[in-house]
């Protein structure tokens, strides 16, 4: 009992290849859309003189250690995502991921 198959024509084969290529591109775009969403948050920018907190690096071993220190002032802008922060009279460079704006008091003192 042998089934005879008709050989593919070059046009049919090319059509199948194009179909698989289109599906692969669709899957690739869908996957990239999940990993890299277009509605990413705009990077935070600071000006010279802004008051900021800096991430307390290296103190994470203590269970109740503060995660942020400050407030300190931005001394200068080094690059697009790095800033010079005046820490106790000495300028230190920090990446924007390690800087947070000082929160405003919710209930100002009277």
N, CA, C and O atoms as a GROMACS GRO file, in nm:
protein
  440
    1UNK      N    1   0.082  -0.117   0.000
    1UNK     CA    2   0.000   0.000   0.000
    1UNK      C    3   0.088   0.125   0.000
    1UNK      O    4   0.119   0.179   0.106
    2UNK      N    5   0.122   0.165  -0.106
    2UNK     CA    6   0.204   0.284  -0.115
    2UNK      C    7   0.121   0.399  -0.166
    2UNK      O    8   0.043   0.387  -0.261
    3UNK      N    9   0.140   0.509  -0.100
    3UNK     CA   10   0.070   0.630  -0.143
    3UNK      C   11   0.162   0.708  -0.233
    3UNK      O   12   0.278   0.733  -0.201
    4UNK      N   13   0.110   0.744  -0.342
    4UNK     CA   14   0.192   0.823  -0.433
    4UNK      C   15   0.165   0.970  -0.406
    4UNK      O   16   0.051   1.014  -0.398
    5UNK      N   17   0.272   1.043  -0.394
    5UNK     CA   18   0.257   1.188  -0.374
    5UNK      C   19   0.300   1.257  -0.501
    5UNK      O   20   0.391   1.214  -0.572
    6UNK      N   21   0.233   1.362  -0.527
    6UNK     CA   22   0.271   1.438  -0.646
    6UNK      C   23   0.386   1.529  -0.610
    6UNK      O   24   0.384   1.593  -0.505
    7UNK      N   25   0.483   1.535  -0.691
    7UNK     CA   26   0.597   1.621  -0.661
    7UNK      C   27   0.556   1.769  -0.660
    7UNK      O   28   0.468   1.811  -0.735
    8UNK      N   29   0.622   1.845  -0.571
    8UNK     CA   30   0.592   1.988  -0.562
    8UNK      C   31   0.648   2.060  -0.683
    8UNK      O   32   0.755   2.028  -0.736
    9UNK      N   33   0.574   2.157  -0.722
    9UNK     CA   34   0.627   2.243  -0.828
    9UNK      C   35   0.714   2.348  -0.762
    9UNK      O   36   0.697   2.375  -0.644
   10UNK      N   37   0.805   2.406  -0.835
   10UNK     CA   38   0.890   2.512  -0.776
   10UNK      C   39   0.807   2.629  -0.720
   10UNK      O   40   0.846   2.690  -0.621
   11UNK      N   41   0.694   2.659  -0.784
   11UNK     CA   42   0.610   2.769  -0.736
   11UNK      C   43   0.546   2.733  -0.601
   11UNK      O   44   0.538   2.818  -0.512
   12UNK      N   45   0.500   2.609  -0.586
   12UNK     CA   46   0.441   2.566  -0.459
   12UNK      C   47   0.546   2.568  -0.348
   12UNK      O   48   0.519   2.613  -0.237
   13UNK      N   49   0.663   2.520  -0.380
   13UNK     CA   50   0.771   2.519  -0.280
   13UNK      C   51   0.806   2.661  -0.239
   13UNK      O   52   0.825   2.687  -0.120
   14UNK      N   53   0.816   2.753  -0.334
   14UNK     CA   54   0.847   2.893  -0.303
   14UNK      C   55   0.736   2.956  -0.219
   14UNK      O   56   0.764   3.035  -0.129
   15UNK      N   57   0.612   2.921  -0.248
   15UNK     CA   58   0.499   2.973  -0.172
   15UNK      C   59   0.506   2.927  -0.026
   15UNK      O   60   0.481   3.006   0.065
   16UNK      N   61   0.540   2.799  -0.004
   16UNK     CA   62   0.554   2.748   0.133
   16UNK      C   63   0.667   2.819   0.207
   16UNK      O   64   0.654   2.852   0.324
   17UNK      N   65   0.777   2.840   0.138
   17UNK     CA   66   0.892   2.908   0.200
   17UNK      C   67   0.853   3.050   0.241
   17UNK      O   68   0.886   3.094   0.351
   18UNK      N   69   0.784   3.121   0.154
   18UNK     CA   70   0.739   3.258   0.185
   18UNK      C   71   0.643   3.259   0.303
   18UNK      O   72   0.650   3.347   0.389
   19UNK      N   73   0.554   3.161   0.307
   19UNK     CA   74   0.458   3.152   0.418
   19UNK      C   75   0.533   3.132   0.551
   19UNK      O   76   0.503   3.199   0.650
   20UNK      N   77   0.628   3.040   0.554
   20UNK     CA   78   0.706   3.015   0.676
   20UNK      C   79   0.789   3.137   0.714
   20UNK      O   80   0.803   3.168   0.832
   21UNK      N   81   0.843   3.207   0.617
   21UNK     CA   82   0.922   3.326   0.644
   21UNK      C   83   0.836   3.436   0.707
   21UNK      O   84   0.878   3.502   0.802
   22UNK      N   85   0.714   3.455   0.654
   22UNK     CA   86   0.623   3.556   0.709
   22UNK      C   87   0.583   3.521   0.852
   22UNK      O   88   0.579   3.609   0.938
   23UNK      N   89   0.555   3.394   0.879
   23UNK     CA   90   0.518   3.352   1.015
   23UNK      C   91   0.635   3.372   1.111
   23UNK      O   92   0.615   3.413   1.225
   24UNK      N   93   0.756   3.343   1.066
   24UNK     CA   94   0.874   3.362   1.151
   24UNK      C   95   0.892   3.509   1.184
   24UNK      O   96   0.924   3.544   1.298
   25UNK      N   97   0.873   3.597   1.085
   25UNK     CA   98   0.885   3.741   1.111
   25UNK      C   99   0.777   3.789   1.207
   25UNK      O  100   0.806   3.871   1.295
   26UNK      N  101   0.655   3.741   1.193
   26UNK     CA  102   0.548   3.777   1.285
   26UNK      C  103   0.581   3.733   1.427
   26UNK      O  104   0.562   3.809   1.522
   27UNK      N  105   0.630   3.611   1.442
   27UNK     CA  106   0.667   3.561   1.575
   27UNK      C  107   0.781   3.642   1.633
   27UNK      O  108   0.782   3.671   1.753
   28UNK      N  109   0.877   3.679   1.550
   28UNK     CA  110   0.990   3.758   1.598
   28UNK      C  111   0.944   3.896   1.646
   28UNK      O  112   0.988   3.942   1.752
   29UNK      N  113   0.857   3.962   1.571
   29UNK     CA  114   0.806   4.092   1.613
   29UNK      C  115   0.724   4.082   1.741
   29UNK      O  116   0.734   4.168   1.829
   30UNK      N  117   0.643   3.977   1.752
   30UNK     CA  118   0.564   3.959   1.873
   30UNK      C  119   0.655   3.937   1.994
   30UNK      O  120   0.632   3.994   2.101
   31UNK      N  121   0.758   3.856   1.978
   31UNK     CA  122   0.850   3.827   2.087
   31UNK      C  123   0.926   3.954   2.129
   31UNK      O  124   0.939   3.981   2.248
   32UNK      N  125   0.976   4.030   2.032
   32UNK     CA  126   1.048   4.153   2.064
   32UNK      C  127   0.957   4.255   2.129
   32UNK      O  128   1.001   4.332   2.215
   33UNK      N  129   0.831   4.258   2.089
   33UNK     CA  130   0.735   4.349   2.152
   33UNK      C  131   0.711   4.316   2.297
   33UNK      O  132   0.684   4.405   2.378
   34UNK      N  133   0.721   4.189   2.332
   34UNK     CA  134   0.704   4.148   2.471
   34UNK      C  135   0.826   4.184   2.554
   34UNK      O  136   0.814   4.223   2.670
   35UNK      N  137   0.944   4.172   2.494
   35UNK     CA  138   1.068   4.199   2.568
   35UNK      C  139   1.101   4.346   2.575
   35UNK      O  140   1.153   4.393   2.677
   36UNK      N  141   1.072   4.420   2.469
   36UNK     CA  142   1.107   4.561   2.462
   36UNK      C  143   0.984   4.643   2.430
   36UNK      O  144   0.965   4.683   2.315
   37UNK      N  145   0.899   4.670   2.529
   37UNK     CA  146   0.777   4.746   2.499
   37UNK      C  147   0.810   4.888   2.454
   37UNK      O  148   0.907   4.949   2.500
   38UNK      N  149   0.728   4.939   2.364
   38UNK     CA  150   0.752   5.072   2.307
   38UNK      C  151   0.718   5.183   2.406
   38UNK      O  152   0.770   5.294   2.394
   39UNK      N  153   0.634   5.155   2.503
   39UNK     CA  154   0.592   5.259   2.597
   39UNK      C  155   0.681   5.262   2.721
   39UNK      O  156   0.632   5.267   2.834
   40UNK      N  157   0.812   5.259   2.698
   40UNK     CA  158   0.906   5.264   2.810
   40UNK      C  159   0.903   5.402   2.873
   40UNK      O  160   0.871   5.502   2.808
   41UNK      N  161   0.934   5.406   3.000
   41UNK     CA  162   0.932   5.531   3.074
   41UNK      C  163   1.050   5.619   3.030
   41UNK      O  164   1.162   5.570   3.011
   42UNK      N  165   1.025   5.747   3.016
   42UNK     CA  166   1.131   5.839   2.977
   42UNK      C  167   1.235   5.848   3.089
   42UNK      O  168   1.199   5.844   3.206
   43UNK      N  169   1.363   5.859   3.053
   43UNK     CA  170   1.466   5.867   3.157
   43UNK      C  171   1.450   5.994   3.241
   43UNK      O  172   1.408   6.098   3.191
   44UNK      N  173   1.484   5.983   3.367
   44UNK     CA  174   1.471   6.095   3.460
   44UNK      C  175   1.591   6.187   3.441
   44UNK      O  176   1.704   6.140   3.428
   45UNK      N  177   1.566   6.316   3.439
   45UNK     CA  178   1.672   6.416   3.423
   45UNK      C  179   1.676   6.502   3.549
   45UNK      O  180   1.573   6.534   3.608
   46UNK      N  181   1.797   6.539   3.588
   46UNK     CA  182   1.817   6.626   3.703
   46UNK      C  183   1.894   6.749   3.658
   46UNK      O  184   1.969   6.744   3.560
   47UNK      N  185   1.875   6.858   3.729
   47UNK     CA  186   1.947   6.982   3.703
   47UNK      C  187   2.048   7.005   3.814
   47UNK      O  188   2.036   6.949   3.923
   48UNK      N  189   2.148   7.086   3.785
   48UNK     CA  190   2.247   7.121   3.886
   48UNK      C  191   2.175   7.192   4.001
   48UNK      O  192   2.097   7.284   3.979
   49UNK      N  193   2.203   7.147   4.123
   49UNK     CA  194   2.140   7.206   4.241
   49UNK      C  195   2.022   7.126   4.293
   49UNK      O  196   1.977   7.151   4.405
   50UNK      N  197   1.969   7.031   4.216
   50UNK     CA  198   1.859   6.949   4.265
   50UNK      C  199   1.903   6.867   4.385
   50UNK      O  200   2.018   6.822   4.392
   51UNK      N  201   1.812   6.848   4.478
   51UNK     CA  202   1.840   6.765   4.595
   51UNK      C  203   1.800   6.622   4.563
   51UNK      O  204   1.689   6.596   4.517
   52UNK      N  205   1.894   6.526   4.587
   52UNK     CA  206   1.870   6.386   4.553
   52UNK      C  207   1.916   6.296   4.667
   52UNK      O  208   1.991   6.337   4.755
   53UNK      N  209   1.869   6.173   4.662
   53UNK     CA  210   1.917   6.066   4.748
   53UNK      C  211   2.004   5.976   4.662
   53UNK      O  212   1.980   5.963   4.542
   54UNK      N  213   2.103   5.913   4.723
   54UNK     CA  214   2.186   5.818   4.650
   54UNK      C  215   2.169   5.680   4.712
   54UNK      O  216   2.149   5.666   4.832
   55UNK      N  217   2.176   5.579   4.626
   55UNK     CA  218   2.158   5.442   4.673
   55UNK      C  219   2.275   5.403   4.764
   55UNK      O  220   2.391   5.428   4.731
   56UNK      N  221   2.243   5.344   4.877
   56UNK     CA  222   2.345   5.299   4.972
   56UNK      C  223   2.398   5.165   4.924
   56UNK      O  224   2.338   5.061   4.952
   57UNK      N  225   2.509   5.167   4.854
   57UNK     CA  226   2.567   5.044   4.801
   57UNK      C  227   2.657   4.979   4.906
   57UNK      O  228   2.728   5.048   4.979
   58UNK      N  229   2.653   4.849   4.915
   58UNK     CA  230   2.741   4.777   5.006
   58UNK      C  231   2.685   4.756   5.144
   58UNK      O  232   2.741   4.678   5.221
   59UNK      N  233   2.576   4.822   5.180
   59UNK     CA  234   2.518   4.805   5.313
   59UNK      C  235   2.400   4.709   5.312
   59UNK      O  236   2.322   4.706   5.407
   60UNK      N  237   2.386   4.632   5.207
   60UNK     CA  238   2.269   4.545   5.194
   60UNK      C  239   2.277   4.421   5.281
   60UNK      O  240   2.178   4.348   5.292
   61UNK      N  241   2.390   4.396   5.344
   61UNK     CA  242   2.401   4.276   5.428
   61UNK      C  243   2.326   4.295   5.561
   61UNK      O  244   2.276   4.198   5.619
   62UNK      N  245   2.320   4.417   5.606
   62UNK     CA  246   2.247   4.441   5.731
   62UNK      C  247   2.098   4.442   5.700
   62UNK      O  248   2.056   4.507   5.605
   63UNK      N  249   2.017   4.373   5.779
   63UNK     CA  250   1.877   4.356   5.743
   63UNK      C  251   1.794   4.486   5.745
   63UNK      O  252   1.703   4.500   5.664
   64UNK      N  253   1.825   4.580   5.833
   64UNK     CA  254   1.743   4.700   5.843
   64UNK      C  255   1.819   4.825   5.802
   64UNK      O  256   1.784   4.935   5.844
   65UNK      N  257   1.920   4.809   5.721
   65UNK     CA  258   1.998   4.924   5.676
   65UNK      C  259   1.916   5.006   5.577
   65UNK      O  260   1.837   4.952   5.500
   66UNK      N  261   1.936   5.137   5.581
   66UNK     CA  262   1.867   5.226   5.488
   66UNK      C  263   1.918   5.200   5.347
   66UNK      O  264   2.037   5.180   5.326
   67UNK      N  265   1.829   5.201   5.251
   67UNK     CA  266   1.869   5.175   5.113
   67UNK      C  267   1.911   5.302   5.040
   67UNK      O  268   1.979   5.295   4.938
   68UNK      N  269   1.870   5.417   5.092
   68UNK     CA  270   1.903   5.544   5.029
   68UNK      C  271   1.964   5.637   5.133
   68UNK      O  272   1.923   5.636   5.249
   69UNK      N  273   2.061   5.717   5.091
   69UNK     CA  274   2.127   5.814   5.179
   69UNK      C  275   2.109   5.953   5.121
   69UNK      O  276   2.093   5.971   5.000
   70UNK      N  277   2.113   6.050   5.208
   70UNK     CA  278   2.106   6.188   5.159
   70UNK      C  279   2.019   6.272   5.249
   70UNK      O  280   1.987   6.229   5.360
   71UNK      N  281   1.980   6.385   5.207
   71UNK     CA  282   1.986   6.439   5.072
   71UNK      C  283   2.120   6.506   5.040
   71UNK      O  284   2.188   6.559   5.127
   72UNK      N  285   2.155   6.499   4.912
   72UNK     CA  286   2.274   6.566   4.859
   72UNK      C  287   2.233   6.650   4.739
   72UNK      O  288   2.120   6.638   4.690
   73UNK      N  289   2.323   6.733   4.692
   73UNK     CA  290   2.294   6.820   4.577
   73UNK      C  291   2.370   6.772   4.454
   73UNK      O  292   2.482   6.722   4.464
   74UNK      N  293   2.307   6.788   4.337
   74UNK     CA  294   2.373   6.760   4.209
   74UNK      C  295   2.474   6.872   4.187
   74UNK      O  296   2.438   6.989   4.182
   75UNK      N  297   2.601   6.835   4.173
   75UNK     CA  298   2.706   6.935   4.152
   75UNK      C  299   2.725   6.967   4.005
   75UNK      O  300   2.747   7.082   3.969
   76UNK      N  301   2.717   6.865   3.918
   76UNK     CA  302   2.737   6.885   3.775
   76UNK      C  303   2.679   6.766   3.700
   76UNK      O  304   2.655   6.660   3.758
   77UNK      N  305   2.657   6.785   3.572
   77UNK     CA  306   2.610   6.677   3.485
   77UNK      C  307   2.732   6.622   3.412
   77UNK      O  308   2.797   6.695   3.336
   78UNK      N  309   2.763   6.495   3.433
   78UNK     CA  310   2.880   6.435   3.369
   78UNK      C  311   2.847   6.394   3.225
   78UNK      O  312   2.917   6.432   3.131
   79UNK      N  313   2.741   6.318   3.209
   79UNK     CA  314   2.694   6.274   3.077
   79UNK      C  315   2.543   6.265   3.082
   79UNK      O  316   2.479   6.314   3.176
   80UNK      N  317   2.486   6.202   2.981
   80UNK     CA  318   2.340   6.195   2.973
   80UNK      C  319   2.279   6.124   3.094
   80UNK      O  320   2.174   6.166   3.143
   81UNK      N  321   2.341   6.017   3.142
   81UNK     CA  322   2.284   5.939   3.252
   81UNK      C  323   2.372   5.935   3.375
   81UNK      O  324   2.347   5.856   3.465
   82UNK      N  325   2.474   6.019   3.382
   82UNK     CA  326   2.561   6.022   3.501
   82UNK      C  327   2.573   6.165   3.552
   82UNK      O  328   2.576   6.261   3.476
   83UNK      N  329   2.580   6.175   3.683
   83UNK     CA  330   2.582   6.305   3.750
   83UNK      C  331   2.690   6.306   3.857
   83UNK      O  332   2.721   6.204   3.918
   84UNK      N  333   2.748   6.424   3.878
   84UNK     CA  334   2.840   6.446   3.989
   84UNK      C  335   2.754   6.496   4.105
   84UNK      O  336   2.683   6.595   4.094
   85UNK      N  337   2.763   6.423   4.218
   85UNK     CA  338   2.684   6.456   4.336
   85UNK      C  339   2.780   6.499   4.446
   85UNK      O  340   2.880   6.432   4.471
   86UNK      N  341   2.749   6.610   4.512
   86UNK     CA  342   2.831   6.663   4.622
   86UNK      C  343   2.797   6.585   4.749
   86UNK      O  344   2.695   6.610   4.813
   87UNK      N  345   2.887   6.490   4.784
   87UNK     CA  346   2.868   6.406   4.903
   87UNK      C  347   2.967   6.452   5.008
   87UNK      O  348   3.086   6.424   4.998
   88UNK      N  349   2.918   6.522   5.109
   88UNK     CA  350   3.001   6.573   5.220
   88UNK      C  351   3.118   6.656   5.169
   88UNK      O  352   3.231   6.641   5.217
   89UNK      N  353   3.093   6.744   5.072
   89UNK     CA  354   3.196   6.833   5.021
   89UNK      C  355   3.286   6.773   4.914
   89UNK      O  356   3.376   6.840   4.866
   90UNK      N  357   3.263   6.650   4.876
   90UNK     CA  358   3.344   6.583   4.774
   90UNK      C  359   3.252   6.535   4.662
   90UNK      O  360   3.151   6.470   4.689
   91UNK      N  361   3.287   6.567   4.537
   91UNK     CA  362   3.203   6.528   4.424
   91UNK      C  363   3.229   6.381   4.388
   91UNK      O  364   3.344   6.339   4.373
   92UNK      N  365   3.122   6.305   4.376
   92UNK     CA  366   3.129   6.165   4.337
   92UNK      C  367   3.034   6.143   4.220
   92UNK      O  368   2.927   6.204   4.214
   93UNK      N  369   3.074   6.056   4.128
   93UNK     CA  370   2.993   6.031   4.008
   93UNK      C  371   2.897   5.916   4.034
   93UNK      O  372   2.936   5.812   4.086
   94UNK      N  373   2.769   5.936   3.996
   94UNK     CA  374   2.666   5.835   4.013
   94UNK      C  375   2.585   5.822   3.886
   94UNK      O  376   2.559   5.922   3.818
   95UNK      N  377   2.545   5.698   3.854
   95UNK     CA  378   2.456   5.674   3.742
   95UNK      C  379   2.313   5.707   3.785
   95UNK      O  380   2.281   5.701   3.904
   96UNK      N  381   2.229   5.743   3.689
   96UNK     CA  382   2.092   5.784   3.720
   96UNK      C  383   2.013   5.673   3.789
   96UNK      O  384   1.919   5.702   3.862
   97UNK      N  385   2.051   5.546   3.768
   97UNK     CA  386   1.983   5.435   3.837
   97UNK      C  387   2.010   5.435   3.986
   97UNK      O  388   1.934   5.376   4.063
   98UNK      N  389   2.117   5.502   4.029
   98UNK     CA  390   2.153   5.506   4.172
   98UNK      C  391   2.119   5.640   4.236
   98UNK      O  392   2.168   5.672   4.344
   99UNK      N  393   2.035   5.717   4.169
   99UNK     CA  394   1.993   5.848   4.220
   99UNK      C  395   1.842   5.853   4.223
   99UNK      O  396   1.775   5.801   4.133
  100UNK      N  397   1.788   5.914   4.326
  100UNK     CA  398   1.643   5.932   4.339
  100UNK      C  399   1.617   6.072   4.390
  100UNK      O  400   1.688   6.122   4.478
  101UNK      N  401   1.515   6.136   4.335
  101UNK     CA  402   1.480   6.270   4.381
  101UNK      C  403   1.428   6.264   4.524
  101UNK      O  404   1.359   6.170   4.562
  102UNK      N  405   1.462   6.366   4.602
  102UNK     CA  406   1.416   6.372   4.740
  102UNK      C  407   1.265   6.390   4.740
  102UNK      O  408   1.214   6.481   4.675
  103UNK      N  409   1.191   6.305   4.810
  103UNK     CA  410   1.045   6.320   4.812
  103UNK      C  411   1.004   6.448   4.885
  103UNK      O  412   1.066   6.487   4.984
  104UNK      N  413   0.900   6.509   4.835
  104UNK     CA  414   0.847   6.629   4.902
  104UNK      C  415   0.771   6.587   5.027
  104UNK      O  416   0.706   6.483   5.029
  105UNK      N  417   0.779   6.669   5.132
  105UNK     CA  418   0.705   6.633   5.255
  105UNK      C  419   0.555   6.636   5.228
  105UNK      O  420   0.505   6.727   5.162
  106UNK      N  421   0.485   6.536   5.280
  106UNK     CA  422   0.339   6.529   5.258
  106UNK      C  423   0.265   6.628   5.346
  106UNK      O  424   0.170   6.691   5.301
  107UNK      N  425   0.308   6.643   5.469
  107UNK     CA  426   0.247   6.739   5.561
  107UNK      C  427   0.352   6.839   5.603
  107UNK      O  428   0.429   6.812   5.695
  108UNK      N  429   0.357   6.956   5.536
  108UNK     CA  430   0.461   7.053   5.572
  108UNK      C  431   0.441   7.101   5.716
  108UNK      O  432   0.328   7.116   5.761
  109UNK      N  433   0.551   7.127   5.787
  109UNK     CA  434   0.539   7.175   5.926
  109UNK      C  435   0.476   7.314   5.927
  109UNK      O  436   0.492   7.392   5.833
  110UNK      N  437   0.402   7.344   6.035
  110UNK     CA  438   0.332   7.472   6.046
  110UNK      C  439   0.405   7.567   6.134
  110UNK      O  440   0.361   7.680   6.154
   0.00000   0.00000   0.00000
